Amino acid sequence: MKNDRLIDLGLTGYEELFMSTEERLDAKKPKVETIPLADLTPFRNHPFKVKEDEEMAQLMRSIADAGVLSPALARPLPDGGYELISGHRRLAACKALGMDTMPVIVRKLTDEEAVITMVDSNLQREHILPSEKAFAYKMKMEALDRKAGRPKNLDQVGPNFKGMRSAEIVGEKTGDSATQVKRYIRLTNLIPEILQMVDDGRIALTPAVELSYLQPSEQETLFSVMDCDEVTPSLSQAQRLRRMSEEQRFTGSAVMQLMSEVKGNQVEYVKVPVDKLRSFFRPDTSMKQMTETLVKAMDFYNKHLERQRRDRDAR
């Protein structure tokens, strides 16, 4: 009777018996394929933004001069084509340059493996927005928990986690604690308008976490007040807004009264349209960085005027 079951004894394959050591090692290297750009689909719900900034301009210049030096990574799709796991900026650069193909390593990955690989490869970037880290952390933690057996609650200890909770593993590569990982994930509950204010540096992480507990409709009310009066909540105000929501005392008039309070460290601001400043800075420069640079420039200018006055007095 024919036995259809094959037993893998871990023996060397027949073809490998006649390979040299170099050939055997070469056979195990990932194969780089030249894939048409039209066959590459961006990763579903990719949390990292592809921005037209100076880094993208540098990447385009590099590709135009020497081609794509580092292959992208993709996995085959069931219905044909490939899902891009890492290399979205390279794909955008190649499209902008009018190229038809790019080098790609194709690897078969499960949904969970693909998410984890995608997040890990992008978290190594130099500039990461809070919103990007928030959604990336959430995707990876959910993927880790699915691998461990679809828990009732997130952040479980899985069989292969070596006693670590998934939130600890998520933050391991970036140096963030499990608590900090969960704080970032809370940002995914913010409405887009308030989350953008966090990315712009107008609202810090800690008060933003408190605001994430507000209902979406309450956040919309808060944003309309912030946008109209050009104010943002301090940590104390954010905590009080959260309590108002929990105690069902959250109303538009209550928010306006709270936000009109003068903060202990509140100072007056000179309002300058952002579009007039952007021409002097890189596109990815935050509001905080622009402010710090402007203060330094004014300090330099004042010292220059002082030197001119001293020179006039000395004549």
Secondary structure, DSSP 8 states (H G I E B T S, - for coil): -------------TGGGG--HHHHHHHTS--EEEEEGGGEE--TT--S----SHHHHHHHHHHHHH---S-EEEEE-TTSSEEEEE-HHHHHHHHHTT-SEEEEEE----HHHHHHHHHHHHTTSS---HHHHHHHHHHHHHHHHHHHT--SSSS-B-TTSTT-BHHHHHHHTTT--HHHHHHHHHGGGS-HHHHHHHHTTSS-HHHHHHHTTS-HHHHHHHHHHHHHHT----HHHHHHHHHHHHTT---HHHHHHHHTS--TT--------HHHHHTTS-TT--HHHHHHHHHHHHHHHHHHHHHHHHHHHH-
